[in-house]
Amino acid sequence: MISIIDYGAGNLKSVYHALTKLGFQTQIASTVDQINNSDALILPGVGAFKDAMNHLNESGLVDSIKKNVQFGKPILGICLGMQLFYEKSYENGEWDGLGFLEGEVIRFNDNLKVPHMGWNNLIPGPNYNPDKGIGKQIGNAEYTYFVHSYYVASKNKEEIVFFSDYGIKLPAVVQKNNIYGMQFHPEKSSETGMTLLKNFGELIS
Amino acid sequence: MLAKRIIPCLDVRGGRVVKGQKFQNIVDVDDPVNLAKMYSELGADELVFYDITASNEDRDIFIEVVEKTAEQVHIPFTVGGGIRTIEDFRKVLNAGADKVSVNSAAVKNPQIIYEAAQKFGSQCVVLSIDAKRNEQGNWSVFLNGGRVDSGKDALEWALEGVRLGAGEIVLNAMDTDGMKTGFSLDITKRISEGVNVPVIASGGAGEMQHFLDVLKEGSADAALAASVFHYGEINIMALKEYLYENGIEVRRIRNDSSNR
């Protein structure tokens, strides 16, 4: 069972429909029991970092998410959900994240159109393997759908499975042990997105 | 590199996709969910659903269309038409839309852009502008399907919309809408280079060359069209190949079907 964590941060149905279509048992989860009893977790997120972090703290789920992640349960952060995995964000202030991964969330340079919105391609990073893991069967330069105004300045480049290029090279897919992040929306990224979600779902042993 | 987007627009009335010219002579085309799926498979980058009904009964049918589309189609889509309040935003977002576009209601009450951006994030607030050259030859924002001149300058309004929190602009040039004579390049270029959010050009697509022109000379980030796609005059997959061959960065769909 894959749990999509519901902490009041937007619509989760698209992710739910995509996983269900792929044949994975999926639920929208808002209790500690649901999170403890699932095989993998998905942390979605849209909107502002501070609001999302506040919602997450108020949900009372943070401790159980942290424990499950410590025990090695696969977790996938999508878009803002991925950004929440890092130590700190500078979105309209300075806010602490969950600290699963090392790095900071910063804003795009103003000489670019912001948000970075639309289809951009995936450039293999140090952590890419076409034969296994999250990047399995994803070729060079496939496109996924991005919508974000902030991006991750990652401290550990070796965690990066795919970059994307928008003025700077930004982490698009990251992985460290059981922790996975996608800056774009796989549930909105057509076949490429479905393949990435399938790869995540297949991590469940 | 960020790709330029091709976006089919589906005008929906009574649960069906329809098409008219300059907002008139409306005829039935197809089932919206079927069309959405087909376009997605052909490589459409996004979809826009436009509710052209007024009655509450039809509004409920429209919401069902949005829900079904979100279930079956895995590319982003925008919903517009009849969006007047924050509650309208919430309804279509909950039904599964990724973005919501406001038009006349925002001209009458610009604060709705600000409130929606605060509440749901700029990424889902699209300002749709119906622009037409007025008698003085200036591009003015029109209301009520192009019948009333609001007196606002199109570029000024786009800039104000972005300041208030719009994350994207759809520029519908009404002079060329439905005429198939090409997009209005000058106003598209002016707005696209004037604002720091993506601009979608709309109105006037008739042939492939028009798309190339507006994405290149018009500096648009995306191009939207309806009838040329609905009637099969332009095939989206062929259009993207054409654009690619002409040096435009576009997302071409993957050929392998090994893992489907």
Chai-1 contact restraints between the chains, C-beta under 6 A:
chainA,res_idxA,chainB,res_idxB,connection_type,confidence,min_distance_angstrom,max_distance_angstrom,comment,restraint_id
A,N11,B,L93,contact,1.0,0.0,6.0,A-B,restraint_1
A,K13,B,G96,contact,1.0,0.0,6.0,A-B,restraint_2
A,S14,B,A70,contact,1.0,0.0,6.0,A-B,restraint_3
A,H17,B,E71,contact,1.0,0.0,6.0,A-B,restraint_4
A,A18,B,H74,contact,1.0,0.0,6.0,A-B,restraint_5
A,V46,B,G121,contact,1.0,0.0,6.0,A-B,restraint_6
A,G47,B,G121,contact,1.0,0.0,6.0,A-B,restraint_7
A,K113,B,N196,contact,1.0,0.0,6.0,A-B,restraint_8
A,K113,B,V197,contact,1.0,0.0,6.0,A-B,restraint_9
A,K113,B,P198,contact,1.0,0.0,6.0,A-B,restraint_10
A,P115,B,Q123,contact,1.0,0.0,6.0,A-B,restraint_11
A,P115,B,G167,contact,1.0,0.0,6.0,A-B,restraint_12
A,M117,B,P198,contact,1.0,0.0,6.0,A-B,restraint_13
A,G118,B,L2,contact,1.0,0.0,6.0,A-B,restraint_14
A,G118,B,R5,contact,1.0,0.0,6.0,A-B,restraint_15
A,W119,B,A3,contact,1.0,0.0,6.0,A-B,restraint_16
A,W119,B,D45,contact,1.0,0.0,6.0,A-B,restraint_17
A,W119,B,R251,contact,1.0,0.0,6.0,A-B,restraint_18
A,N120,B,L2,contact,1.0,0.0,6.0,A-B,restraint_19
A,Q137,B,N259,contact,1.0,0.0,6.0,A-B,restraint_20
A,Y143,B,R251,contact,1.0,0.0,6.0,A-B,restraint_21
A,Y145,B,P76,contact,1.0,0.0,6.0,A-B,restraint_22
A,V147,B,Q123,contact,1.0,0.0,6.0,A-B,restraint_23
A,D165,B,M1,contact,1.0,0.0,6.0,A-B,restraint_24
A,K188,B,I75,contact,1.0,0.0,6.0,A-B,restraint_25
A,K188,B,P76,contact,1.0,0.0,6.0,A-B,restraint_26
A,S190,B,H74,contact,1.0,0.0,6.0,A-B,restraint_27
A,S190,B,I75,contact,1.0,0.0,6.0,A-B,restraint_28
A,E191,B,R254,contact,1.0,0.0,6.0,A-B,restraint_29
A,T195,B,N259,contact,1.0,0.0,6.0,A-B,restraint_30
